[in-house]
C-alpha cells in the first residue's frame, strides 16, 4: 500500500503545474531538466522532434517541464517524434513532464510519427509522471504510420507514484486540417489537468487508465467537432510502476 505524500507537497505541485499552464510571457531559452524550464509557449517550435524532461534533485525537489511543437511532414521529411520523460531518484522528489505535438501530413507521400511517454522512479516517497499528446492529421489513413508507447518503472522504490500516459490522435479526412486556437488551448488544458491527477496522491494502473481514457474521450470529441474529420483514431497508452 503506497503512503500518501504530505499535503503541502501535493499543493505545491498543483500550484506549480497551474502556473506552468497559465504562463505565456516567459522569455525564450533552453529547457531546464533540473528546475522548472521556461513556459511551453516559449518552448514552441516546428521541430520534427519535441521533448520535455523533468529530473528533480535534492536541491530542486519539485520539477515540471513542458514543451510543444507544430510540425509539418512533407515527402521525405522524416519522422515526427514526441517524447515526455520524467525521472525521480531523490527522496520526496516529484517530476512531471508534459509534451504536446501537432503533426500535419502534407499530400504526396507517406509519413511516420512516434509518441512516447516514460517515467522512472528510484527513491522513497517520490513521484514521476510523464504525459505526451500527439495529434496527426492526414488526408488518408494509408499515408500515415504511427506508434504510441508508454513505460513506467519503479526500481528499488518505496511509496512511489510512477505513471506514464501517451495519447495519440490520428485525424483522417479533416475539412479543416489545422486545429483552431480555442481547441488547441482546450486540449492543452485537458493534458495539464491529466498531469495534475497523475502526480497528486497515490495512483495505480486502473485509476490512471480511467483518467487517461476520460481525457482521450474529451479531446477526441473536441478534435472531431473542430476539424470535421471523417475519422479520429485514438491510441491510449498507460503504464504505472505499481
HELIX and SHEET records of a PDB file:
HELIX    1   1 UNK A    7  UNK A   22  1                                  16    
HELIX    2   2 UNK A  141  UNK A  143  5                                   3    
HELIX    3   3 UNK A  181  UNK A  199  1                                  19    
HELIX    4   4 UNK A  205  UNK A  227  1                                  23    
SHEET    1   A 4 UNK A  49  UNK A  55  0                                        
SHEET    2   A 4 UNK A  79  UNK A  88  1                                        
SHEET    3   A 4 UNK A 111  UNK A 121  1                                        
SHEET    4   A 4 UNK A 144  UNK A 154  1                                        
SHEET    1   B 5 UNK A  62  UNK A  73  0                                        
SHEET    2   B 5 UNK A  94  UNK A 105  1                                        
SHEET    3   B 5 UNK A 127  UNK A 138  1                                        
SHEET    4   B 5 UNK A 161  UNK A 172  1                                        
SHEET    5   B 5 UNK A 231  UNK A 240 -1                                        
END                                                                             
